[in-house]
């Protein structure tokens, strides 16, 4: 899971939308309480990345990762961008193919 999270951060920080999308299952969901919306499937996740990462020049730094089991982790990130700075919490679930199937996101 550590490698997957590091790849997620690296591709998102590079604004590599296609590379980031390749880490997600086709039917994945990002449910982000902080923006009040859920983004479903690769089209929805593309919209999320383009709007909140590319659009706000967001850069993420890994603060901590707690692996709960082989398929679930809690991740803390430091986000900086045009909006300022925030600490984010991601509850990440992966499938048996090591692709992200769900992220529940919020801010501290």
C-alpha positions in Angstrom: 0.0 0.0 0.0 2.9 2.4 0.7 4.1 2.1 -2.9 0.6 2.8 -4.2 0.1 5.8 -2.0 3.5 7.2 -3.1 2.6 6.6 -6.7 -0.7 8.4 -6.2 1.1 11.4 -4.6 3.8 11.5 -7.3 1.4 11.4 -10.3 -1.0 13.9 -8.8 1.8 16.3 -7.9 3.0 16.0 -11.5 -0.5 16.8 -12.7 -0.4 13.5 -14.6 -4.1 12.9 -14.7 -3.8 9.8 -16.9 -1.1 8.3 -14.7 -3.1 9.0 -11.6 -6.2 7.5 -13.2 -4.3 4.3 -14.0 -4.1 3.7 -10.2 -7.9 3.5 -9.9 -10.3 0.7 -10.7 -12.8 1.5 -13.4 -15.7 1.8 -11.0 -13.8 3.6 -8.2 -15.3 6.3 -6.0 -13.8 9.3 -4.3 -16.2 10.6 -1.7 -14.8 14.0 -0.5 -16.8 15.4 2.4 -14.8 18.6 2.2 -16.2 19.5 -1.2 -19.6 17.9 -0.5 -19.6 15.5 -3.5 -18.7 12.0 -4.6 -16.9 11.3 -7.9 -17.7 8.0 -9.5 -15.8 6.0 -12.1 -12.8 7.2 -14.0 -14.7 10.1 -15.6 -15.7 11.4 -12.2 -12.2 10.9 -10.8 -10.8 12.7 -13.8 -13.1 15.7 -13.1 -12.0 15.6 -9.4 -8.3 15.6 -10.3 -8.6 18.3 -13.0 -10.7 20.5 -10.7 -9.1 20.2 -7.3 -5.5 19.2 -8.2 -4.7 20.7 -11.6 -7.1 23.6 -11.1 -5.7 24.7 -7.7 -2.1 23.7 -8.4 -2.3 21.3 -5.4 0.8 19.6 -4.1 0.6 16.8 -1.6 3.1 15.6 0.9 2.7 12.3 2.8 2.6 12.9 6.6 1.6 9.4 7.7 0.1 6.1 6.5 -1.5 3.5 8.8 -2.1 0.2 7.1 -5.2 -1.3 8.7 -5.0 -4.5 6.7 -3.9 -5.5 3.2 -6.7 -3.6 1.5 -7.3 -0.6 3.7 -5.2 2.3 4.9 -5.6 5.7 6.6 -3.4 8.4 5.1 -2.6 11.9 6.3 -1.5 14.4 3.7 -0.3 18.0 3.7 -2.0 19.8 0.8 -0.8 23.2 -0.5 -2.0 25.1 -3.5 -3.8 28.2 -4.6 -6.2 27.7 -1.7 -3.5 27.8 0.9 -2.6 24.8 3.1 -4.8 22.1 4.6 -4.2 18.7 6.2 -6.2 15.9 4.5 -7.3 12.5 5.7 -7.8 9.8 3.1 -9.3 6.4 3.9 -8.1 4.3 1.0 -9.5 0.9 0.0 -7.9 -1.2 -2.8 -9.2 -4.2 -4.6 -7.4 -7.6 -5.1 -5.7 -6.1 -8.2 -4.1 -3.4 -6.0 -6.1 -0.7 -7.7 -7.8 2.0 -5.6 -11.5 1.2 -5.4 -12.6 3.9 -2.9 -11.2 7.0 -1.2 -13.2 8.7 1.6 -11.6 12.1 1.9 -11.9 14.9 4.4 -9.9 17.7 6.0 -8.8 17.9 9.6 
